[in-house]
């Protein structure tokens, strides 16, 4: 159902609401807009609630639809429902959503972060619409020109994942944007992956300093000189082959290259998964082998399961938003919720703000001196 | 050994040389510069010569070193040696090679194409140096601003591979370059992969027509209007996830994005291969399984074996150059030689030239009308 101008979002919580949320880290959940509907989202919340008693949810969507789902999962004592009749569809254009967002579960979910009721918003809705609406409702952080979307990348690093940003918030990024992405990425690595002294690399077509575009050379200098004060290690230029490596924890790039790298990696992994499945189905012997190897294959499959790295984090806004994959099932939603909890619990947003403010003063000095 | 100014390349073939090459498709081989030295290169030539009696080779490098290798492989009746004492090292800078290329096996190999003795040049040497020297010795085709490097990508398409270009000749490409890449890619798909009516896609961050950078929108129009006359199908924008898909045969992009996609795909495949190996080595049962699945795994491994897609094709020059991977072993070199033979045999170079000439007239009209 598309959004209309009618506003069905309640602006203030009912008197009995705080009980469910009291003393908990509160996450704002857009229950609508995913391919599998609100049932998969609520099932994901239940999975997370069971493992972690410190999470509470404000769930946004049509009350009549959500109430029975939440009752079935026995989540009544952990959830507050915020009635929002309208849904932003998967094919809604960003410009349309910015005009017609009122009354949608997406806008309602963002507003819970905007007005301070919740720390982080999670949505399975369409990326372009969510970013446009997030920029409108939450506004960019002071001094940030381009927000970024950060994703996790299965890797050889000890924490099992690397962070890459921007993977598609904006198709352009200049040197200052790239520096800010580095700083945001460092905060994310600390808060989300517990990496104390993150290693940052700048994506390029070669590792020699003379390679690549002009803005990359300037960004190289800016990030290098910010490393000491901001307590991270700059490893210099990295290449596409380093994305899953243990050389680096945070990979910085513009949203065009980042999006192409992300989708290429996903596409390659999918092709190999399909070929593997065919290889094991090919003969009686190979099917036998698959049975014997089941445990090992499951372990591998779990390691590269895209559902476990579900959650693009929107950064550079006054509030954190996590975009869960549109096709996420309960496991996927639960992974996004876990990440949201970690970021909220660690005071991620305040840390990013502080880091950007300190660094931007230094950079301004440096750019002025050049 | 680095190149010096002394020129040890013989400029004219000896009187007895043509016998070995007579009636054969002649390939010019730079035997030096690869990580495994000339022995691996000559072993690769022997592999190809055994399968295909129509190939002859002009092999460039230090005669004293090459002669025993060629004698050992019994290749004397298929090879002509061109003595060149100097080697372009893996870390040689393009600018250095352009000044000091004389006397190197790389320049000597390119010159055999330049003076018409050979149809295609194959080298394992360093990419940047090879491209710089190729541009200097062969010159760009009339009307081509930026040459491109095309690579093969294992895919779901019937021919088993898709073509992507540019993967790193230049970090920039404007709309006209992208159109030319499309046309070169179509010729390559016909000559190298026997695809009669290739499907071309333009790499972007989304498939909707309003997405991406300005030059991509113009390139979309240009390629679309060239499709009919040049007898290919334009499928529009494609994403990173489409690279290994069966939606498309030729993927067009700038050298920056193309290089990042290529290396990301390779990195992802390597990570999964390593994880698979670990999974199968993990326990007694899984090692048993690996034994049982051997045939199937070998089949899969062959399908995604990077040695089988060895060979970046330099296009847009007066002559075709194939860059074989620096670490190529005999199998890898033989794959590059096979590709070189196919392109030479099909009159690839003349076809590209004709196609670009026809299309450039049309495009000029179109750009003038806008």
Interface residues (C-beta under 8 A of the other chain):
Chain A: X154 X155 X156 X168 X171 X172 X203 X205 X212 X213 X239 X240 X241 X242 X243 X244 X245 X253 X255 X256 X257 X259 X260 X261 X262 X263 X264 X265 X266 X267 X268 X269 X270 X271 X272 X275 X276 X278 X279 X280 X282 X283 X285 X286 X288 X289 X290 X291 X292 X293 X295 X296 X297 X299 X300 X303 X304
Chain B: X154 X155 X156 X168 X171 X172 X203 X205 X212 X213 X239 X240 X241 X242 X243 X244 X245 X253 X255 X256 X257 X259 X260 X261 X262 X263 X264 X265 X266 X267 X268 X269 X270 X271 X272 X275 X276 X278 X279 X280 X282 X283 X285 X286 X288 X289 X290 X291 X292 X293 X295 X296 X297 X299 X300 X303 X304
